């Protein structure tokens, strides 16, 4: 199962890249969850490789998808790299 799914915890530092190389595979779907957020609408973000790294679906919102306005979000679906 760890070749298809993995969960990691990290603390962002508001920089342009927070590369993670602990997955062991190239992800097709990334689901990020903020552990503390003043705006709960943006606390669950889903991105997939079909739409691209800058297209985001927020689980708590009803609109279909949004384009990420930030280069501090997911920047690519690299092999063994999450963020």
C-alpha positions in Angstrom: 0.0 0.0 0.0 2.8 2.5 0.7 3.6 2.5 -3.1 0.2 4.0 -3.8 -0.5 6.0 -0.7 1.4 7.9 1.9 0.7 10.6 4.5 3.3 13.0 5.7 3.2 15.9 8.1 5.2 19.1 7.6 5.2 22.7 8.8 5.3 25.3 6.0 7.5 28.3 6.4 5.8 30.6 3.8 8.6 30.2 1.3 8.2 29.4 -2.4 9.1 25.8 -2.1 8.8 23.1 0.6 10.0 20.1 -1.3 9.3 16.7 0.3 11.1 13.6 -0.8 9.7 11.0 1.6 6.7 9.6 -0.4 8.6 7.0 -2.4 6.5 7.6 -5.5 5.2 10.3 -7.8 1.8 11.4 -6.6 -1.2 11.8 -8.9 -3.5 13.3 -6.2 -2.3 15.5 -3.4 -4.7 16.3 -0.5 -3.4 19.0 1.9 -5.0 19.7 5.2 -4.1 22.7 7.3 -3.9 21.8 11.0 -4.9 25.3 12.0 -6.5 27.8 9.7 -8.4 31.1 10.3 -10.5 30.3 7.2 -11.9 26.8 7.3 -13.0 27.1 3.6 -9.4 26.7 2.5 -8.2 24.0 5.0 -8.7 21.0 2.7 -7.1 21.4 -0.7 -7.0 18.8 -3.4 -4.8 18.9 -6.5 -4.3 16.3 -9.2 -1.8 15.8 -12.0 -4.6 15.7 -14.6 -5.6 19.3 -13.9 -2.1 20.5 -13.0 -0.4 21.7 -9.9 -2.1 25.2 -9.9 -5.7 24.0 -10.1 -7.2 23.5 -6.6 -10.4 22.0 -5.3 -11.4 23.1 -1.8 -13.3 20.3 -0.1 -15.5 22.7 1.9 -16.5 24.9 -1.0 -19.1 24.4 -3.7 -17.3 26.0 -6.7 -15.7 23.5 -9.1 -12.0 24.5 -9.0 -9.8 27.5 -8.6 -6.5 28.5 -9.9 -4.0 28.9 -7.1 -2.9 32.5 -6.7 0.3 31.5 -4.9 3.6 30.0 -5.8 3.7 28.8 -2.2 1.2 26.1 -2.9 2.0 22.8 -4.7 4.5 23.7 -7.4 4.9 20.3 -9.2 4.2 16.6 -9.1 7.8 15.4 -9.2 8.9 11.9 -8.6 9.2 11.4 -4.8 8.5 15.1 -4.2 5.2 16.4 -2.7 5.6 20.1 -2.1 
